[in-house]
Amino acid sequence: MRETRTAEEKLIDDALSLVLLSKAQESTSEQDAIGNRIKVMKLLFLAGEAMFSERAKGLNFCFYRYTRGPFSKEVEESWDELKQSGHLWEDEEFQVTDSGRELARAFEEDVLKDPSNKLFFDVIDGIATKHGASDQDELLDLVYRMTVSDVTGKSIRINDAPMGTQFTLVLEPEEASTVLSIEEGWIDTLLVELNRERRESLAHAISGVRDGRTRRHDELWPNV
């Protein structure tokens, strides 16, 4: 186990987080806001801890005990990446944008609903359905009362855990009982979709070809 994530693990974390937040948003009454940072952090902890306890390598966030329960700096990094890419919006509460919902639906259909990824889909769908509409205090109370195992295997009630207690780490593939199955093409898609500049550049290039503004390879180099 380790604390640092690879570039590919960060992309997967962003995609899985987006699916969870999109589904949580759908479960709320107005379907236009999920909740504040405390609530969303706890939703992602529930998902991350559920996967880690099963030694399922999906989310790669490192959660530890902090002042308001489990916290992960990697979650905040993921929020920033999703906001910069235009898939997540934050004022006082988080909201998944139209482009974010579209990407989340595609990832869910193509990746999470693959039979080999049933555990990951069930965790995300179950948490979003059960807790997506919960308010911050309700969810915080639930998490505080949870008894989990820390990374050493010691069983502990979260509210009794000393500050800094590590609840999850990044699993190596060989340490995992199951690993999220994702095709290389989806990694390439996420590299574009989770970077606004790349996405807009690609859209501009496609538009240019369609409108005849961009010359094709065979027009520029006919003998190549």
Beta strands, then each sheet from edge to edge (+ up, - down):
strand 1: 56-57
strand 2: 64-66
strand 3: 69-71
strand 4: 88-90
strand 5: 94-96
strand 6: 147-149
strand 7: 155-157
strand 8: 178-179
sheet 1: 1+ 8+
sheet 2: 2+ 3-
sheet 3: 4+ 5-
sheet 4: 6+ 7-
end
